[in-house]
Structures are given as structure tokens and as C-alpha cells.
Amino acid sequence: MRKSAKSAVALDRLVVGDCLEELNALPENHVDLVFADPPYNLQLDGELLRPNNTRVDGVDNDWDKFSGFAAYDDFTRDWLTACRRVLKPEGSLWVIGSYHNIFRVGAILQDLGYWILNDVIWRKTNPMPNFRGRRFTNAHETMIWASLGSDARYTFNYEAMKALNDDLQMRSDWLLPICSGGERLKGQDGKKAHPTQKPEALLHRVILAASEPGGVVLDPFFGTGTTGAAAKRLGRRWIGIERDKAYARIAIKRIENTTPLDAESLAVSRGKRGAPRVPFGTLVELGILAPGAKLYDPRAKHAAKVRADGTIACDGAQGSIHKIGAHVQGAMACNGWTFWHYEAGGELKPIDELRDEARTQLGIAPS
């Protein structure tokens, strides 16, 4: 643990102190991903009892108490502004909350210029029951995922999320258990060390989805270190901020006992959209398709000739593979990579297959 300093920022470190002061001590454009689990401002009034009159161990800590909505909004606006300053332009922020606070947080996010990408519902497989029987059982929490603007080039590992979900698009409702059993950290008194400890599976998915290995993950409300443990395991660098020294000691011990995955295990699925871009002209420059080579539509109805400048000519027209593909079909647009085919071994194969060969020659083949 260390106190903050305006000088060089150490990574993989927990800073003990006030989140606003420590966020303002960080340099601008320094962080790839923020995960924030701020106070929910639960506004609990008195003890919550079970039907058998035993006390529910809820969140009644001082750090979750505010004088009113205005004070909570001011606090939220301050830390979100500070996070915006330290995020890189292509970075993104996740914030989790309940119905008590998440709508206020979302409105302030938009007021500050963040662009909401998704609201993700964490649906709990084993939620705490509603003991009074006056409301529905509160079985979910909401996470907002936001970039710094509508045109920001944020990280999203789409193929990795799809692979994680049995090759189906990952939806915005995530079914995961709450933190319990051996994962739930306990204090010396045998009671849970932190009332709102999040399951590591939740952070695993967030970090895998929205960052790359080696990227910097910041958690300004670090608690007992779930974000740091998940980040270390997934090969990310991390910065944690926590004002409670008892939580900080538990977090450091936890992260010290976390083993990072090896490089091979950290590789994520990329798919075509994640592969480095290769223009059609590069295939010509590398000799993969020579000038004068013939390209055909899937039914070999049209034949186009490759030209030295990376354009093709067919039926009296010249232009890109996309433009000429649309021209011969009388269409508004065309994906030339899948429309045009080359002949190999007596078969027609889409020219899209040749891009991997080009990436290999260029040394930019995806891992």
C-alpha cells in the first residue's frame, strides 16, 4: 500500500485514500477501463428483520450514508468527472448499482457527455429474499457501460463474448450467482468482510469484454479487491483506490494470492472484425493476386480482371472490388470480399480467404 503522489504512477498498486483526491492525482488519459462500484445510497431506516426476528446483515456502513439526493448527486458528479479525465479517449467505464442509485448515476453520466453503450442486467441466481413481503424480490443489479462519446473507438471483444456464450451473441442479461461460499471473504470475527463484495465471475466478464491484456483497469471504490484480483488473473494492469484501511489490507492479501494466467490462456477470439485490416491492393502488391488475374462471382456469370492499382475491370466498368461487385448486380452496395472468387484447384474460393495469407506475410496475423 502507498500514499498517492503527483509524480510517476505505479501500476498494480492499491492507493489508500479518498477517491476524489486520488483520482485527481492521476495523470490524464492514463486508464483503459474503469469499473466503479460506488455507494448505493440505500437510505435504510432502522433494522431489517427476518420473519423469525433475526437481524439481516445489510449495508448500514457510514460510507453508504448521504444527507440527501443532492449530496449524493454532487458526489456522483465529482467522481464521474474525475474518471472522465483519467480515461483514455478509447477507454470506457462500467458502473454498477441498484434501483436506489443507478438512474441518478445514468442521468449524470449523460449530462457529463458520456455515451451509454449498454445497460447490463446482472440477474442473481440466489438473491436475498424480500423478508417483509411488500415488494418483489430484488433479484438483479444494473451495470451501465459507457464510452467517452458517440464516436469513441472503445474496446469490445465481441468474438470473445460470443465464444464465452457457446457461440451465441452475448446478451445484456447476465445470470450469475452472488458472492458466497468460499469466495466470500471473512473477517477475524467470521462475518463477511465487506457487505457488497461482487463475484469475481462478474468482473471476469466485464474485463474480458472491454479491455486488452496489458491494459490499465481502475477501480475507484476498490473494497476487498475483486477488480484487482480479476485484472491480475487476466493479465491486465490495475489501480485501486480504497479509503478503508481494513478493506485495503484484505484486498492486498487476496491479490497477492492470485495467480495470473499464462499468455496462451489470455488470448481471446477475434473473428474477422477483429483482424487487422488489409486492403485489396495489398494482395496485388504482395503478388498473392497478380495483375491480370481473373475473378468471378459465385456462379461464374461475371469475370473481372485484376489491375495493377488494386482495382478490377468488368463489363466496361472499373473500380474497387466493392463498387464493381455492386455494378454487375445492379445493387446499391456489395461486399467484394465475399462476392468475388478466385480459381484454385478447379474450385472457386472467396478472395476473403487470401487476406490471412497477406497478414502472415505482413507479420500482422492475429494471435
N, C-alpha and C positions, 0 to 999 in steps of 0.2 A: 504494500500500500504506500501511497505517497501523497503529499500535498501538491496542489496544482502549481504550475509555473508558466510564465508567459513565454519562456524560451522553447526549446525543442520539445515536441510532443512525443512521449514514449507510447508505443503501442503495446497491446496485450497487458494492459495495466488497469487497475481499479483506482480511481481518484475518490478520496473521501472528502465530501464537502457538499455545499448547496448546489443544486443542479444548474441554476441560472448563472451563478458566479463561475462555475467550472466550464459551462458551455461557452461563456463569453471569453474564457481564457484560451479556447481552442482557435486555431487558425481558420480562415475562410476556406471554403471549397476543399475540405480535408476528408470528408466521410462519404462512403459509397451507399450506406444503408443505415437508417435509424429505425430501431424498434423501441417504441415507448409504451410502457405500462404505467400510466400516471395514476395518482389518486383518483378514485371514482366519485368522491364526494357523496357517499351513500346516505348521509343525513339520517343515521339511525337514531331513534328516540327511545331510550330505555333498553332493557334486556330483551332478547328474543328467546322464548322458551319453547321446548318441545311439549307435545301433549302429556308426557309423563312428568312435566315441570322441571326437567333438567335444562341447564343453560346451553344455548347454541354458541359455539366459539366463533363468533362472527368478526367482522372488521370494525373495531372500535378504537383503533390507534389514533393518536393525535395527528399523524401525518395525513389522515383522510378527512380531517375536520376543517371547514372553512366557515367564515362568518355569514356567508350567503352566496347566491349565484353570482353577484357582481364580483366578489373577491375571487371566486373560482374562475370566472371568465378572464379576469386580469392575469391570474397565474397561468392559465392555459395559453393566452395570447403571448405572454412573455417567453415561455419555453418553446412554443412553436416558432416564434420569430428567431430565437437563438438557434434552433435546429436548422431553419432555412438558411441561415448564414453559413453554417459549417458544412452543409451538404454540397457535394459536387453538382454541377449542372445536370449530369446524367444520373444523379442519385435519386433515391426515393425514400419515403417514410411510411412506416406502419404504426398505427396507434390502436390499442385495444381498450374497450370499455364496455360498460353495461348501459341499460336504459337510463340510468341515473345521470350519465355524463356524455355519452357518445354523440348525441345530437348537438349538444352545445359545442363539443370539440369539432364536429364536422362543419358547422357553420363558421367557426373561427378559422378553420383551415381554408375554406373558400374565400373568406374575407382577406386573408393574407396572401392570396394568389396561388396557393397550392391547387393542383388539378387532381380531383378524385378519380382514380382508375377503377377501383372496385370497393364495395363493402363486402367483406367475407364473414360469413356466419360460422362461428365455432360452436357446433352443436354437441353438447356434452352427453356422453353415453351414460353417465352416472351422476346426474345433477343432484344438488341438495333439494330435498322435498320442501314444499310450501307448508310449514307447520300450522299456520293459522287457518288455512283453508279458505282464504278470502280472495286469492288471486290464482292465476295459472302458475304452475311450477316454472320458475325461471330457469330454463334449460339451455340457454345459449348466451354467448357474448359476441359482440360485433367488433371486427377489425376494419379500419379504413386504410386502404393503400393509396398513396398519393405521390405524384411527381411534382416537380417544381413549376410546371406549366403545361399547357395543352400540346406544345410542340417539343417537349423534352424527350430526349432519346434515352429513356430509362432501361434498365436491365430487366428482362423477363425470360427465364429459361423455360419456354413453353414446352419444348420436347421433353425436358426432364420431368416436368409436372405431369405430362401425358403418360410417360413411362411409369411414373410412380403410381398412376391410376389405371394400371392394366390396359395401356394404350387407348384410353378414352380421355377426352378433354377434361382437365381438372375443373370441377365446378366451384362455385363460390360458397358452397355449404360444406364444411369440413366436419366429419364425425370423428371425434377424438375423446378419450376419457379425460377426466380431470386428474390433477396430480394426486396420487395416492400410493399406498403400499410402500415399497422400498424406495421409490423415488422421492417421496415426501420427506423433506429434511426435518429433523427434530432437534430441539434444544436440549440442554442438560436436564431440564425438568421432564423430558419425554413428550412435551407438547410440540405441535408444529412450529417450526422456526419462523415462518412467515405466513400470514393469513391468506395471501393471494399468489402463492407460488404457482407458476404456469408449468404445464407439462413440457418436457424437452421435445416431444414429438411435434408440438405446435411450432416451436422455434426452428426445428429442423426444416419444416416445410417452408416457412417464411424465408429463411436464409438461403435455402437451396433455390427457391423461386426467383429471388430478387437480387442476388449478388453472385460474384465470381470468386473462386479460390484466390486468396491473397488480398481481396477487397477488405475495406475497413468498415466494421459494424459498430455502431454506437448505441448504447442503451443509457439514457439519462436517468432512469429510475431502476437501478440495477438489482436491488433487492438481494436475493440469495444466489444470483449469478446464472440463471437459466440461459440467458442470451450468451453470456461469455462461454459457458460450457458447450453449447451447441455450435458457436462460432469456432472455437478451438478444434472441436471434433471434425468440423467440416473444412478446416484449412483456411479459415478467414482470420484476419487480424481484428482485434476488438479493443474498445474503450468503454469502460463502465464508470458511471457516476452514482455514488450512493452516500447519503449523509449519515446513515445509522451505522455506527462502528460495529455493532454486534452482527448485523446482516453482512457487512463487508468481510468480517473475519470468516464467516461461514462460506461466503462466496469464493474467497481466495482458496480456502482448503478444498472446496469442491472442484474448482477449475484445475488446481494442481494435480488432482487425482483423475483428470480427464485425459484420455489418450487420443491424439489426433489420428485421423485416417491417413493411409499412405496415398501417394499421388495417383496411383491407378484407381483406387477406390473413389477418389474425389472427382474423376472425370464424369461429366454429365452428357446426356444425349443432346445432340444439337439439331439434327434434321437438316433439310435443305435451307430453311430460312436462317439457320444459324451458321451456315457455311460461309467462308469468305467469298465475296463477290468476284466473279470472273467474267469480263465482257466477252462477247463472241469473237471480237477481233483478236483477243489473246490466243484463241485456238489457232487462228491463222498465223499469227506471229511465231508461235511455237512449232508450227508445222504439223500440228495434230490434224488439221484440215487444210490442205494445200489450196492455193488459188486455182480455180478451175474445177475443183471437186463438185460433184453433183449432190444436191439434197432433194429429198422427196417428201411429200405429205404422206400420212399413214397408208393411204390406198394407192400411192404412186401415180396419182392422177396428174400432179404437177411436178415439174422438175425445175430446180433453181440452181444457178451456178454461183459458187463462192468467188468473191472478188478480193483482190489484194488488200483493200482498205477495210475489210471486215463487213462489207455489205454483201447482199446477194441480188441476183437479177433473175426475173421470171416473168414471162408473158408481157414483155415490153416495159416492165417497171423495175426500178432499182431502189434499194433502201435497206433498212435493218431487217433482221430475221422476223421481228415482230410486225413491222409495217407491211412487209411483203406477204407474210402469213395471213394478215387481215385482208390484204388486197385480193389475193386469189380466192378467198372465201366470201368476199363481199361483206365482210364483218367490220364492226367498229374497232375491235381490238383483238389481239391474238397473243398468246404466249408462244413465241417462236421456239423456245427451248423444247417444248413438248410437241409442237406441231411438226417441225422439220426433223427428218430422219436421214441417217447416212447408211450406206450399204456395207455390211461386213459379213463375210462368210455366207453370202447368199441370203442374208436377212436384213430387214430394215430395223434400225435401232435409233431411238431418240438421241439427238445431239446432246441432250442434257447429261447423258452418261459420260460424255467426253470432258466435262468440267472437272471431275475428280482427277482425271489424268493431268489436266492443266495445273490444278492445285498442288499435286505431288511434284511436278516439275518446278513449280514456283516456290516450293517449300512452305506452302501455307495450307496444307491438308489439315482439316480439323481432326483433333485427337479423339 
